[in-house]
Amino acid sequence: MTMLRKYWTEADARCEDLRRELAGAEDFARSLHAHLARLVGAATESVAGR
């Protein structure tokens, strides 16, 4: 039973690590989307202003 408890605890800790990693990846993706939207907007304004 002690070994089972150890695996359970390790699995819970790994899941928490993965949740944090996923949250970081999602934040990064949102940041990229926002940056690209600004670049596309600036390029569109530049072309429209010609």
PDB file with SEQRES, HELIX, SHEET and CRYST1 records, atoms N, CA, C and O in Angstrom:
SEQRES   1 A   50  MET THR MET LEU ARG LYS TYR TRP THR GLU ALA ASP ALA          
SEQRES   2 A   50  ARG CYS GLU ASP LEU ARG ARG GLU LEU ALA GLY ALA GLU          
SEQRES   3 A   50  ASP PHE ALA ARG SER LEU HIS ALA HIS LEU ALA ARG LEU          
SEQRES   4 A   50  VAL GLY ALA ALA THR GLU SER VAL ALA GLY ARG                  
HELIX    1 AA1 THR A    2  ALA A   48  1                                  47    
CRYST1    1.000    1.000    1.000  90.00  90.00  90.00 P 1           1          
ATOM      1  N   MET A   1       0.820  -1.193   0.000  1.00  0.00           N  
ATOM      2  CA  MET A   1       0.000   0.000   0.000  1.00  0.00           C  
ATOM      3  C   MET A   1       0.866   1.260   0.000  1.00  0.00           C  
ATOM      4  O   MET A   1       0.472   2.272  -0.580  1.00  0.00           O  
ATOM      5  N   THR A   2       2.022   1.219   0.630  1.00  0.00           N  
ATOM      6  CA  THR A   2       2.914   2.375   0.675  1.00  0.00           C  
ATOM      7  C   THR A   2       3.398   2.736  -0.723  1.00  0.00           C  
ATOM      8  O   THR A   2       3.475   3.918  -1.060  1.00  0.00           O  
ATOM      9  N   MET A   3       3.725   1.745  -1.538  1.00  0.00           N  
ATOM     10  CA  MET A   3       4.192   1.993  -2.899  1.00  0.00           C  
ATOM     11  C   MET A   3       3.073   2.619  -3.727  1.00  0.00           C  
ATOM     12  O   MET A   3       3.324   3.535  -4.511  1.00  0.00           O  
ATOM     13  N   LEU A   4       1.853   2.140  -3.564  1.00  0.00           N  
ATOM     14  CA  LEU A   4       0.716   2.692  -4.281  1.00  0.00           C  
ATOM     15  C   LEU A   4       0.512   4.167  -3.923  1.00  0.00           C  
ATOM     16  O   LEU A   4       0.244   4.996  -4.792  1.00  0.00           O  
ATOM     17  N   ARG A   5       0.640   4.474  -2.653  1.00  0.00           N  
ATOM     18  CA  ARG A   5       0.504   5.864  -2.201  1.00  0.00           C  
ATOM     19  C   ARG A   5       1.604   6.743  -2.815  1.00  0.00           C  
ATOM     20  O   ARG A   5       1.349   7.887  -3.193  1.00  0.00           O  
ATOM     21  N   LYS A   6       2.808   6.209  -2.911  1.00  0.00           N  
ATOM     22  CA  LYS A   6       3.921   6.948  -3.507  1.00  0.00           C  
ATOM     23  C   LYS A   6       3.622   7.255  -4.973  1.00  0.00           C  
ATOM     24  O   LYS A   6       3.814   8.385  -5.421  1.00  0.00           O  
ATOM     25  N   TYR A   7       3.149   6.247  -5.729  1.00  0.00           N  
ATOM     26  CA  TYR A   7       2.817   6.458  -7.138  1.00  0.00           C  
ATOM     27  C   TYR A   7       1.697   7.484  -7.292  1.00  0.00           C  
ATOM     28  O   TYR A   7       1.726   8.323  -8.192  1.00  0.00           O  
ATOM     29  N   TRP A   8       0.726   7.405  -6.412  1.00  0.00           N  
ATOM     30  CA  TRP A   8      -0.411   8.331  -6.439  1.00  0.00           C  
ATOM     31  C   TRP A   8       0.087   9.770  -6.223  1.00  0.00           C  
ATOM     32  O   TRP A   8      -0.299  10.687  -6.948  1.00  0.00           O  
ATOM     33  N   THR A   9       0.931   9.942  -5.237  1.00  0.00           N  
ATOM     34  CA  THR A   9       1.483  11.263  -4.932  1.00  0.00           C  
ATOM     35  C   THR A   9       2.324  11.777  -6.098  1.00  0.00           C  
ATOM     36  O   THR A   9       2.227  12.946  -6.471  1.00  0.00           O  
ATOM     37  N   GLU A  10       3.144  10.904  -6.667  1.00  0.00           N  
ATOM     38  CA  GLU A  10       3.980  11.300  -7.803  1.00  0.00           C  
ATOM     39  C   GLU A  10       3.127  11.649  -9.021  1.00  0.00           C  
ATOM     40  O   GLU A  10       3.433  12.597  -9.743  1.00  0.00           O  
ATOM     41  N   ALA A  11       2.065  10.891  -9.249  1.00  0.00           N  
ATOM     42  CA  ALA A  11       1.182  11.174 -10.382  1.00  0.00           C  
ATOM     43  C   ALA A  11       0.489  12.524 -10.183  1.00  0.00           C  
ATOM     44  O   ALA A  11       0.371  13.305 -11.128  1.00  0.00           O  
ATOM     45  N   ASP A  12       0.037  12.798  -8.976  1.00  0.00           N  
ATOM     46  CA  ASP A  12      -0.586  14.095  -8.682  1.00  0.00           C  
ATOM     47  C   ASP A  12       0.398  15.238  -8.896  1.00  0.00           C  
ATOM     48  O   ASP A  12       0.037  16.270  -9.461  1.00  0.00           O  
ATOM     49  N   ALA A  13       1.630  15.062  -8.451  1.00  0.00           N  
ATOM     50  CA  ALA A  13       2.649  16.108  -8.620  1.00  0.00           C  
ATOM     51  C   ALA A  13       2.957  16.316 -10.096  1.00  0.00           C  
ATOM     52  O   ALA A  13       3.114  17.454 -10.538  1.00  0.00           O  
ATOM     53  N   ARG A  14       3.043  15.242 -10.860  1.00  0.00           N  
ATOM     54  CA  ARG A  14       3.323  15.354 -12.300  1.00  0.00           C  
ATOM     55  C   ARG A  14       2.174  16.063 -13.016  1.00  0.00           C  
ATOM     56  O   ARG A  14       2.402  16.899 -13.890  1.00  0.00           O  
ATOM     57  N   CYS A  15       0.955  15.728 -12.645  1.00  0.00           N  
ATOM     58  CA  CYS A  15      -0.204  16.403 -13.243  1.00  0.00           C  
ATOM     59  C   CYS A  15      -0.159  17.902 -12.957  1.00  0.00           C  
ATOM     60  O   CYS A  15      -0.459  18.709 -13.837  1.00  0.00           O  
ATOM     61  N   GLU A  16       0.205  18.274 -11.759  1.00  0.00           N  
ATOM     62  CA  GLU A  16       0.307  19.697 -11.417  1.00  0.00           C  
ATOM     63  C   GLU A  16       1.412  20.364 -12.235  1.00  0.00           C  
ATOM     64  O   GLU A  16       1.233  21.479 -12.724  1.00  0.00           O  
ATOM     65  N   ASP A  17       2.539  19.695 -12.385  1.00  0.00           N  
ATOM     66  CA  ASP A  17       3.619  20.228 -13.231  1.00  0.00           C  
ATOM     67  C   ASP A  17       3.129  20.435 -14.661  1.00  0.00           C  
ATOM     68  O   ASP A  17       3.406  21.467 -15.273  1.00  0.00           O  
ATOM     69  N   LEU A  18       2.400  19.457 -15.190  1.00  0.00           N  
ATOM     70  CA  LEU A  18       1.897  19.560 -16.555  1.00  0.00           C  
ATOM     71  C   LEU A  18       0.874  20.688 -16.693  1.00  0.00           C  
ATOM     72  O   LEU A  18       0.842  21.372 -17.716  1.00  0.00           O  
ATOM     73  N   ARG A  19       0.039  20.886 -15.672  1.00  0.00           N  
ATOM     74  CA  ARG A  19      -0.920  21.995 -15.709  1.00  0.00           C  
ATOM     75  C   ARG A  19      -0.200  23.340 -15.762  1.00  0.00           C  
ATOM     76  O   ARG A  19      -0.601  24.238 -16.502  1.00  0.00           O  
ATOM     77  N   ARG A  20       0.863  23.473 -14.975  1.00  0.00           N  
ATOM     78  CA  ARG A  20       1.638  24.715 -15.000  1.00  0.00           C  
ATOM     79  C   ARG A  20       2.316  24.908 -16.350  1.00  0.00           C  
ATOM     80  O   ARG A  20       2.336  26.015 -16.887  1.00  0.00           O  
ATOM     81  N   GLU A  21       2.867  23.835 -16.896  1.00  0.00           N  
ATOM     82  CA  GLU A  21       3.524  23.909 -18.195  1.00  0.00           C  
ATOM     83  C   GLU A  21       2.515  24.294 -19.282  1.00  0.00           C  
ATOM     84  O   GLU A  21       2.812  25.129 -20.136  1.00  0.00           O  
ATOM     85  N   LEU A  22       1.340  23.693 -19.251  1.00  0.00           N  
ATOM     86  CA  LEU A  22       0.304  24.011 -20.223  1.00  0.00           C  
ATOM     87  C   LEU A  22      -0.133  25.467 -20.092  1.00  0.00           C  
ATOM     88  O   LEU A  22      -0.303  26.156 -21.098  1.00  0.00           O  
ATOM     89  N   ALA A  23      -0.314  25.935 -18.873  1.00  0.00           N  
ATOM     90  CA  ALA A  23      -0.702  27.337 -18.660  1.00  0.00           C  
ATOM     91  C   ALA A  23       0.360  28.272 -19.248  1.00  0.00           C  
ATOM     92  O   ALA A  23       0.018  29.281 -19.866  1.00  0.00           O  
ATOM     93  N   GLY A  24       1.624  27.951 -19.064  1.00  0.00           N  
ATOM     94  CA  GLY A  24       2.696  28.760 -19.635  1.00  0.00           C  
ATOM     95  C   GLY A  24       2.664  28.742 -21.154  1.00  0.00           C  
ATOM     96  O   GLY A  24       2.864  29.775 -21.793  1.00  0.00           O  
ATOM     97  N   ALA A  25       2.413  27.578 -21.736  1.00  0.00           N  
ATOM     98  CA  ALA A  25       2.336  27.469 -23.196  1.00  0.00           C  
ATOM     99  C   ALA A  25       1.142  28.258 -23.728  1.00  0.00           C  
ATOM    100  O   ALA A  25       1.240  28.904 -24.772  1.00  0.00           O  
ATOM    101  N   GLU A  26       0.022  28.209 -23.021  1.00  0.00           N  
ATOM    102  CA  GLU A  26      -1.148  28.963 -23.450  1.00  0.00           C  
ATOM    103  C   GLU A  26      -0.905  30.468 -23.347  1.00  0.00           C  
ATOM    104  O   GLU A  26      -1.327  31.223 -24.224  1.00  0.00           O  
ATOM    105  N   ASP A  27      -0.242  30.901 -22.303  1.00  0.00           N  
ATOM    106  CA  ASP A  27       0.112  32.322 -22.173  1.00  0.00           C  
ATOM    107  C   ASP A  27       1.020  32.753 -23.324  1.00  0.00           C  
ATOM    108  O   ASP A  27       0.833  33.821 -23.907  1.00  0.00           O  
ATOM    109  N   PHE A  28       1.995  31.920 -23.643  1.00  0.00           N  
ATOM    110  CA  PHE A  28       2.907  32.216 -24.738  1.00  0.00           C  
ATOM    111  C   PHE A  28       2.150  32.316 -26.064  1.00  0.00           C  
ATOM    112  O   PHE A  28       2.387  33.233 -26.851  1.00  0.00           O  
ATOM    113  N   ALA A  29       1.241  31.372 -26.307  1.00  0.00           N  
ATOM    114  CA  ALA A  29       0.456  31.385 -27.546  1.00  0.00           C  
ATOM    115  C   ALA A  29      -0.406  32.643 -27.623  1.00  0.00           C  
ATOM    116  O   ALA A  29      -0.510  33.253 -28.688  1.00  0.00           O  
ATOM    117  N   ARG A  30      -1.027  33.041 -26.506  1.00  0.00           N  
ATOM    118  CA  ARG A  30      -1.826  34.270 -26.499  1.00  0.00           C  
ATOM    119  C   ARG A  30      -0.955  35.478 -26.816  1.00  0.00           C  
ATOM    120  O   ARG A  30      -1.366  36.374 -27.553  1.00  0.00           O  
ATOM    121  N   SER A  31       0.237  35.497 -26.260  1.00  0.00           N  
ATOM    122  CA  SER A  31       1.163  36.589 -26.513  1.00  0.00           C  
ATOM    123  C   SER A  31       1.540  36.653 -27.997  1.00  0.00           C  
ATOM    124  O   SER A  31       1.573  37.734 -28.586  1.00  0.00           O  
ATOM    125  N   LEU A  32       1.821  35.503 -28.591  1.00  0.00           N  
ATOM    126  CA  LEU A  32       2.149  35.465 -30.015  1.00  0.00           C  
ATOM    127  C   LEU A  32       0.980  35.932 -30.867  1.00  0.00           C  
ATOM    128  O   LEU A  32       1.163  36.697 -31.814  1.00  0.00           O  
ATOM    129  N   HIS A  33      -0.218  35.475 -30.533  1.00  0.00           N  
ATOM    130  CA  HIS A  33      -1.402  35.887 -31.292  1.00  0.00           C  
ATOM    131  C   HIS A  33      -1.579  37.400 -31.220  1.00  0.00           C  
ATOM    132  O   HIS A  33      -1.863  38.039 -32.233  1.00  0.00           O  
ATOM    133  N   ALA A  34      -1.417  37.969 -30.045  1.00  0.00           N  
ATOM    134  CA  ALA A  34      -1.573  39.414 -29.885  1.00  0.00           C  
ATOM    135  C   ALA A  34      -0.506  40.154 -30.687  1.00  0.00           C  
ATOM    136  O   ALA A  34      -0.801  41.145 -31.354  1.00  0.00           O  
ATOM    137  N   HIS A  35       0.716  39.677 -30.622  1.00  0.00           N  
ATOM    138  CA  HIS A  35       1.808  40.318 -31.354  1.00  0.00           C  
ATOM    139  C   HIS A  35       1.561  40.244 -32.864  1.00  0.00           C  
ATOM    140  O   HIS A  35       1.721  41.237 -33.573  1.00  0.00           O  
ATOM    141  N   LEU A  36       1.174  39.072 -33.343  1.00  0.00           N  
ATOM    142  CA  LEU A  36       0.903  38.916 -34.774  1.00  0.00           C  
ATOM    143  C   LEU A  36      -0.277  39.776 -35.210  1.00  0.00           C  
ATOM    144  O   LEU A  36      -0.264  40.332 -36.308  1.00  0.00           O  
ATOM    145  N   ALA A  37      -1.291  39.891 -34.366  1.00  0.00           N  
ATOM    146  CA  ALA A  37      -2.437  40.734 -34.706  1.00  0.00           C  
ATOM    147  C   ALA A  37      -1.996  42.188 -34.849  1.00  0.00           C  
ATOM    148  O   ALA A  37      -2.460  42.891 -35.747  1.00  0.00           O  
ATOM    149  N   ARG A  38      -1.103  42.643 -33.967  1.00  0.00           N  
ATOM    150  CA  ARG A  38      -0.590  44.011 -34.085  1.00  0.00           C  
ATOM    151  C   ARG A  38       0.209  44.181 -35.368  1.00  0.00           C  
ATOM    152  O   ARG A  38       0.072  45.195 -36.052  1.00  0.00           O  
ATOM    153  N   LEU A  39       1.047  43.194 -35.705  1.00  0.00           N  
ATOM    154  CA  LEU A  39       1.837  43.275 -36.933  1.00  0.00           C  
ATOM    155  C   LEU A  39       0.949  43.289 -38.176  1.00  0.00           C  
ATOM    156  O   LEU A  39       1.175  44.076 -39.095  1.00  0.00           O  
ATOM    157  N   VAL A  40      -0.046  42.431 -38.200  1.00  0.00           N  
ATOM    158  CA  VAL A  40      -0.962  42.377 -39.347  1.00  0.00           C  
ATOM    159  C   VAL A  40      -1.729  43.685 -39.432  1.00  0.00           C  
ATOM    160  O   VAL A  40      -1.914  44.226 -40.522  1.00  0.00           O  
ATOM    161  N   GLY A  41      -2.176  44.198 -38.293  1.00  0.00           N  
ATOM    162  CA  GLY A  41      -2.884  45.485 -38.287  1.00  0.00           C  
ATOM    163  C   GLY A  41      -2.015  46.607 -38.797  1.00  0.00           C  
ATOM    164  O   GLY A  41      -2.478  47.447 -39.568  1.00  0.00           O  
ATOM    165  N   ALA A  42      -0.765  46.638 -38.382  1.00  0.00           N  
ATOM    166  CA  ALA A  42       0.153  47.683 -38.824  1.00  0.00           C  
ATOM    167  C   ALA A  42       0.431  47.551 -40.325  1.00  0.00           C  
ATOM    168  O   ALA A  42       0.492  48.554 -41.037  1.00  0.00           O  
ATOM    169  N   ALA A  43       0.598  46.329 -40.797  1.00  0.00           N  
ATOM    170  CA  ALA A  43       0.849  46.115 -42.225  1.00  0.00           C  
ATOM    171  C   ALA A  43      -0.371  46.520 -43.043  1.00  0.00           C  
ATOM    172  O   ALA A  43      -0.238  47.110 -44.115  1.00  0.00           O  
ATOM    173  N   THR A  44      -1.541  46.207 -42.543  1.00  0.00           N  
ATOM    174  CA  THR A  44      -2.785  46.562 -43.253  1.00  0.00           C  
ATOM    175  C   THR A  44      -2.938  48.069 -43.313  1.00  0.00           C  
ATOM    176  O   THR A  44      -3.315  48.617 -44.348  1.00  0.00           O  
ATOM    177  N   GLU A  45      -2.650  48.737 -42.213  1.00  0.00           N  
ATOM    178  CA  GLU A  45      -2.742  50.207 -42.185  1.00  0.00           C  
ATOM    179  C   GLU A  45      -1.713  50.820 -43.137  1.00  0.00           C  
ATOM    180  O   GLU A  45      -1.983  51.819 -43.803  1.00  0.00           O  
ATOM    181  N   SER A  46      -0.540  50.210 -43.189  1.00  0.00           N  
ATOM    182  CA  SER A  46       0.520  50.713 -44.056  1.00  0.00           C  
ATOM    183  C   SER A  46       0.117  50.610 -45.520  1.00  0.00           C  
ATOM    184  O   SER A  46       0.327  51.542 -46.296  1.00  0.00           O  
ATOM    185  N   VAL A  47      -0.461  49.478 -45.893  1.00  0.00           N  
ATOM    186  CA  VAL A  47      -0.888  49.266 -47.279  1.00  0.00           C  
ATOM    187  C   VAL A  47      -2.062  50.179 -47.603  1.00  0.00           C  
ATOM    188  O   VAL A  47      -2.125  50.732 -48.701  1.00  0.00           O  
ATOM    189  N   ALA A  48      -2.979  50.346 -46.683  1.00  0.00           N  
ATOM    190  CA  ALA A  48      -4.154  51.196 -46.914  1.00  0.00           C  
ATOM    191  C   ALA A  48      -3.765  52.669 -47.018  1.00  0.00           C  
ATOM    192  O   ALA A  48      -4.448  53.445 -47.685  1.00  0.00           O  
ATOM    193  N   GLY A  49      -2.691  53.051 -46.373  1.00  0.00           N  
ATOM    194  CA  GLY A  49      -2.266  54.441 -46.369  1.00  0.00           C  
ATOM    195  C   GLY A  49      -1.449  54.854 -47.581  1.00  0.00           C  
ATOM    196  O   GLY A  49      -1.085  56.023 -47.707  1.00  0.00           O  
ATOM    197  N   ARG A  50      -1.158  53.932 -48.461  1.00  0.00           N  
ATOM    198  CA  ARG A  50      -0.314  54.227 -49.622  1.00  0.00           C  
ATOM    199  C   ARG A  50      -1.008  55.124 -50.596  1.00  0.00           C  
ATOM    200  O   ARG A  50      -0.437  55.471 -51.630  1.00  0.00           O  
TER     201      ARG A  50                                                      
END                                                                             
